[in-house]
Amino acid sequence: MGKVRIVSTRGEPFTDREEAGRLLAEELSEYRGKNVVVLGIPRGGVVVARELARALDAELDIVLARKLRTPGYEELAMGSVAEDGKIFLNQEVVADVGVSQSQIQEEKARQLAEIRRRAELIRRVRAKIPLKGRIVIVTDDGVATGATTQAAFWGARAEQPAKLVAAIPVGPEDTIRRLAKDVDEMICLRTPPFFSAVGQFYQRFYQVEDEEVLEILSGLAKKEPVK
């Protein structure tokens, strides 16, 4: 398991994703100026990643992963798929619900199509940054089950970074500790004891659209001074 650092078990909400990103940057200040790449998980995680990249004078990119929805229980994740097509399956969910291999492959195909749509859209404004030998920080606006987040970690790890760090604003402690097995270092700002959804820990938790993601990536395509 990678090093785990949980800052607080408090449950009060962040003002917005920008505040969460700035607070994460304070905890990760040791990485400032160290040739870091910050990867945001679209869409909400890209807003957090922008603040991290600005504060750490790092490069910004995205990592694409999608939750595999359980047939008949759309909110329940049976696993996840990464940009290269590799899948993670929660075998307990698959067995309990009785999901067939054909259903898994159908859902994988649907989610891969969305990954490819996003990649085609986003790579027009931001070419993919090679991760080999770099310090890579992966972030999102929070985790619940962690299925998509785990796929993102696996996708980043496959590119052989020198170090893989997870920066998560909020999540259940058991999920955070489980995800820490897939990274070299896990930093989480808050692991509240009563957790139902990521949105409950933000005063402003709006739906981030593709247009905003493109705006963020386009805006940081030109190196912005760190204030």
N, C-alpha and C positions, 0 to 999 in steps of 0.2 A: 504493500500500500504506500502511496505517496504521502508526503508530509501534509497534514491537515491543520489548518488554522481557522477556527471559528471565533469571530470577533465578539459576538454577543448572542444571547438567546432571547433578546427582547423582541416584541412583536409590533412595535409602532411602525406605521407606514413611512416610506420615503415620499418626498413631495412628488417626484417624477423620475423617469429613467436617467435624466441628466444628473440629478443629485446622486443617484446610486452609482453612476460611473465615476463621478468626482470622488466619492467616498472610497470606492475601490482603489482609485489611483493613489490616494493617500497611503493605503495599506501596501501598495506595490511600488512605492517610490524608489526602492533599491534597484529597480529595473530601468529607471530613467537613463536615456542615452546609451543603452546597451544593445543596440541593433535589434530591437524587439519588433515582432509583428503581432498586432492585435487582431484577432479574428472574431467578428460578431456573428451570432447565429440569427439570420433574418427571421422575423423582421425586427422585433423589439430589441434584440440584442445588439443590432447595429447602432442604435442610439446610445446605448451604454458604451459600446466599443469606441465610438467617436470621442467621448469624453476621456476614456482611458488613453487613447492614442495621442490626443492633444497634450495631456498632462505628462505622459512619459516620453514625448518626442519620438513616438513610434510610428511605424507604417500601419495602415489600416487595410483590412481585407475582410472577406466573408468566408464562412464555412457553411456548406449546405447539407442539411440532413432533414429527414421528414419522419414523423411518427407513422407507424403502420397501425391503422385503426382495426379494432376487432369487429368482425361481422356481427351485426345486431346490437353492438355496444360501442357506438362510434366514439364515445369519449374515453374509452378504455384502450390503452396502448398494448398491443400484443408484441410490439417490437419497434424497430426503426430501420431506415435505410440511409446510407451515406451516398455522397456524390458519385463514387466509383461503383455503386451498385451492391456493395457489401451490406448484408443485413444482420441485425441483432434481433433475436427472438426471445421473448419471455416465455420459456417453455411451460411454465406453470399456467399462464393464461391460455396458451394454445391448447394445452391438455384439458383444462377445466371447461373451456367453451366448446372444445371439439372442432377446432379450426382445421380444415383440410389443406393439403399442400397446394391445391389449385386455387383456393381462396387466398392463401398467402402470396402466391405468385401474381394473382390479379391485383391485389392491393399494392404489392411491390411495384408493378408496372404503372399503376396510377400515380403513385408518389414519385417515382423516378421521372415521369413525364413532367410533373410540377417542378422538380429539381432542375431539369434541363431547361424548362421555360425560364426559370429564374436566372440560371447561369447565362443563357443566351442574352437576356435583358441586361444583366449586371455587367457582364464582361465587355459590353460596348463602352462603358465608361471607366472601368477599372480592370486592367489585366491582372490575371492571377499572379500573386507573389509567391515565388518558390520558398518553401519552408525548410529545406534541408540545411542543417547546421545552425539554424536560427533559434533564438528564444521565442517561443510562441505562447501567447496568452489567449485562451478561448473564453468568451464571455457571452452571457445572455441576460435577460432581465429577471431571471429566476428559474427555478426548476420545481417540478412537482413529482412526476414519476421518474423523470430523468432519462427516458428512452431516447428521445431525440438528442439530448445532450451527449449521451454516451456514443451515439453514432458520430457526432461531431468530433469527439475526442479520438475515436478510432480513425476517422478520416484524416485528421491532422497528424496523428502518430505515424500513419503509413508513409508520410513524406519525410520521415527521419529528422525531425527537429532536434537541436542539441538539448533542449529542455521544453517540456510541455507543462504549462501552468493553467489551472482553471480559476477563473475569477467570477464568483456568483454572488449577487446581492442577497438573495434569500432562498431558502429551501428547507424541507424537513431534514432533521439531522441524520436520520438513517439513510436517506437518499444521498446526502452530501458525502457521508463516509463510504457508501458503496461506490459512488462515482470516483472517489479519490483513488481507487485501485487502478484506474486507467490513466492517471496523470502523475507527474513528478511532484507537483505541489498543488494543493487545493486551498484557496482562500474564500471563505464565505462570511459575509458581513453579519447575517442574522439567521438563526435557526429557531424560530418561534415554536413553542410546544404545541400550539393548536394551529394546524395548517390545513386549509381546504383548497386554496387556489392562489396562484402568484398575484393576481390582481388585487386581492384583499390587502396587500402590503404596499400599495401605491395610492396616493390621493388622486393623482392623474394617471389613468391607465387606458389611454385611447388606442384604437386600432392603428397600427403603423402600416401604411400602404407602400407599395412598390415605388411610387413616385418619391416618397421621402427617403427611402433607402438610396435611390439613384442620386438624389440631391446631396445626401451626405457623402457618398463616394465621389461624386463629381467635385464637391467643395474641397475635399481633402486631396484631390488629385494634384492640385497645386499646393506645395508645402506651406502650411499656415504657421505663423510664428506662435510659439507657446507663450501665453501671457501669465 
